[in-house]
C-alpha cells in the first residue's frame, strides 16, 4: 500500500498515515486563512454509516454498498469516525472552529432520505447542510 509516495507494511499504518495527513492539511488550511485574517470553519461531511435513523432507501443503499464494496465489512464508517475524532482533537488544540454534521440530530436522527449514496447527500441533505453551515457561520463569525 502506498499513500503520499510512501509504502506501508500494514493497513493500520496506512490508515494512520491518512489520518495524519488529513490533520496536517487542516492545519495548513487554517494557517493560510489565519495569515489572511479570514474566518475558517471546518465542516465534517456527513456519512450514511453514521446516520442513526435510516430510511428504507438508505438501508438499501448501505446494503448495496456493502455487497459491492464491503463498505461495512471493512469498517469504513468506523474508520471515518476515527478520522473525525482525531481531527476534532486537533481542532480543539489549535482553536479551530468545526461543525460535525454527523452529530447534528436534524441530520443523524432524520427519517427522511438525505443521501444519494453513502457519502453524497441528495437535494434534501444539501439543503439541511446549507442551513446548518449558515447557522454556524452566524453564531461563530457574525459581528453582534
C-alpha positions in Angstrom: 0.0 0.0 0.0 1.2 3.5 -0.7 0.0 7.0 0.0 1.9 10.2 -0.4 4.6 8.3 -2.2 5.4 6.0 0.8 4.9 2.3 1.1 3.2 0.9 4.2 3.6 -2.6 5.6 0.2 -2.8 7.2 -3.3 -1.5 6.6 -3.2 0.0 10.1 -0.1 2.1 9.3 -1.6 3.2 6.0 -4.8 4.3 7.8 -2.8 6.1 10.4 -0.9 8.0 7.7 -4.1 9.1 6.1 -5.4 10.5 9.4 -2.1 12.2 10.0 -2.0 13.8 6.5 -5.6 14.9 7.0 -4.8 16.7 10.2 -1.7 18.3 8.7 -3.8 19.6 5.8 -6.4 21.1 8.2 -3.5 22.9 9.9 -2.2 24.2 6.6 -5.6 25.5 5.5 -6.2 27.1 8.9 -2.8 28.8 8.9 -3.4 30.1 5.4 -6.8 31.5 6.4 -5.4 33.0 9.7 -2.5 34.6 7.9 -5.0 36.4 5.7 -7.2 37.3 8.6 -10.1 35.1 7.2 -12.5 33.2 9.2 -12.2 29.4 9.0 -14.8 26.8 9.5 -14.1 23.1 9.1 -17.1 21.0 8.2 -17.1 17.3 8.5 -19.1 15.7 5.7 -21.9 13.5 6.8 -21.6 9.8 6.0 -24.5 7.4 5.8 -23.0 4.9 8.2 -23.2 7.5 10.9 -26.8 8.3 10.4 -28.8 6.8 13.3 -32.2 6.7 11.6 -32.1 5.3 8.1 -34.9 5.5 5.5 -35.7 2.2 3.7 -33.9 3.7 0.7 -30.8 4.5 2.8 -30.9 1.0 4.3 -30.9 -0.5 0.8 -28.0 1.8 -0.2 -25.9 0.7 2.7 -26.6 -2.9 2.0 -25.8 -2.5 -1.7 -22.5 -0.7 -1.0 -21.5 -3.4 1.5 -22.4 -6.1 -1.1 -20.4 -4.3 -3.8 -17.5 -2.7 -1.9 -17.6 -4.4 1.6 -18.3 -0.9 2.9 -19.5 -2.0 6.4 -17.5 -5.2 6.5 -14.3 -3.2 6.0 -15.5 -0.9 8.8 -15.3 2.3 6.7 -17.9 4.2 8.8 -15.8 3.4 11.9 -12.6 4.4 10.2 -14.2 7.7 9.1 -15.4 8.2 12.7 -11.8 7.7 13.9 -10.5 10.3 11.4 -13.1 12.8 12.6 -12.4 12.1 16.3 -8.6 12.7 15.8 -9.3 15.8 13.6 -11.7 17.2 16.3 -9.0 16.8 18.9 -6.5 18.6 16.6 -9.0 21.4 16.0 -9.7 21.8 19.7 -5.9 22.0 20.4 -5.5 24.7 17.7 -8.7 26.6 18.4 -10.2 25.7 15.0 -14.0 26.0 14.7 -15.6 22.9 13.3 -19.0 21.5 12.6 -19.6 17.8 12.6 -22.8 17.2 10.5 -22.8 13.6 11.7 -23.7 14.8 15.2 -26.5 17.1 14.2 -29.7 15.5 15.3 -31.7 17.1 12.5 -29.3 15.1 10.2 -28.5 11.9 12.1 -32.0 11.3 13.5 -33.9 12.3 10.4 -36.0 9.5 9.0 -36.1 11.2 5.5 -33.7 10.1 2.8 -30.8 12.5 2.8 -28.2 10.6 0.8 -27.7 9.9 -2.9 -25.1 7.3 -1.9 -23.1 6.6 1.2 -21.1 9.8 1.1 -23.1 12.1 -1.2 -26.1 13.9 0.2 -29.2 14.3 -2.0 -31.0 17.6 -2.5 -32.8 17.5 0.9 -29.4 16.6 2.5 -27.7 19.5 0.9 -30.5 21.9 2.0 -30.1 20.7 5.5 -26.3 21.0 5.3 -26.5 24.6 4.0 -28.9 25.5 6.8 -26.6 24.1 9.5 -23.5 25.8 8.0 -25.3 29.1 7.7 -26.4 28.8 11.4 -22.8 28.0 12.5 -21.4 30.9 10.5 -23.8 33.4 12.0 -23.3 32.1 15.5 -19.5 31.9 15.4 -18.4 34.6 13.0 -21.0 37.3 12.7 -20.5 40.6 14.5 -23.1 41.5 17.1 
